[in-house]
Amino acid sequence: MVRKNAWNQNEEFIFTEAHKIHGNKWAEISKYIPGRTDNSIKNHFYSIIRTLIKRIKKFEITNEIYNDEQKCNQSEYLIYYLKNVFKNSNQ
């Protein structure tokens, strides 16, 4: 049965761990999350990315990360920010 409701915390954790291993291989990741199709997983991932980009553009970030932004260009900063988000979501 395909699930269309909001993602729960357990699914988010499984997704981040599987993404670390398999990267953007959505069909592989879908094997770990019953009820979620490879397309819904891909859409969820890009939804997260779009949300983070919007937050960065609006400067809705912590002072610690904001200060480090001056050391990086925009693309390097985005990668840095995303790594911190995934690292902090697993703690």
C-alpha positions in Angstrom: 0.0 0.0 0.0 1.4 3.4 -1.0 1.6 5.9 1.8 0.8 9.5 1.0 0.6 11.0 4.5 3.3 13.2 6.1 6.7 11.6 6.7 7.3 10.5 10.3 10.5 10.8 12.3 11.4 7.2 11.8 11.1 7.4 8.0 13.2 10.6 8.0 15.9 8.9 9.9 15.8 5.8 7.6 15.9 8.1 4.6 19.0 10.0 5.7 20.9 6.9 6.6 20.0 5.2 3.3 20.8 8.3 1.3 24.3 8.4 2.9 24.8 4.8 1.6 23.0 4.9 -1.8 23.1 8.6 -2.7 20.3 9.4 -5.2 19.4 5.8 -6.0 15.7 6.3 -5.1 14.7 2.7 -5.9 17.3 1.4 -3.5 16.2 3.7 -0.8 12.5 2.8 -1.3 13.4 -0.8 -0.2 14.1 0.5 3.3 10.9 2.5 3.6 7.7 0.4 3.1 4.9 2.2 1.4 7.0 5.0 -0.1 7.7 4.8 -3.8 11.0 5.8 -5.4 9.3 8.8 -6.9 7.8 10.0 -3.6 11.2 9.6 -2.0 12.8 11.7 -4.8 10.1 14.3 -4.5 10.6 14.5 -0.7 14.3 14.9 -1.1 14.0 17.8 -3.5 11.3 19.4 -1.4 13.8 19.4 1.5 16.4 21.0 -0.7 14.1 23.7 -2.0 13.0 24.5 1.6 16.7 24.8 2.7 17.6 27.0 -0.2 14.7 29.3 0.6 15.8 29.4 4.2 19.3 30.2 3.2 18.2 33.0 0.9 16.1 34.5 3.7 19.0 34.2 6.1 17.0 32.0 8.5 20.2 30.4 9.7 22.1 30.4 13.0 24.8 33.0 13.7 27.5 30.3 13.9 26.8 29.1 10.4 26.2 32.6 9.1 29.7 33.7 10.2 31.2 30.8 8.3 29.4 31.9 5.2 31.9 34.6 4.7 34.6 32.0 4.1 32.7 30.2 1.3 31.1 31.1 -2.0 27.4 30.4 -2.3 27.6 26.8 -3.6 30.2 25.8 -1.0 28.1 27.3 1.7 25.0 25.4 0.6 26.9 22.1 0.7 28.3 23.0 4.1 24.8 23.9 5.4 23.2 20.7 4.1 26.0 18.6 5.6 25.3 20.2 9.0 21.5 19.6 8.6 22.0 15.9 7.9 24.6 15.5 10.6 22.4 17.2 13.2 19.3 15.2 12.2 21.1 12.0 13.2 22.0 13.1 16.7 
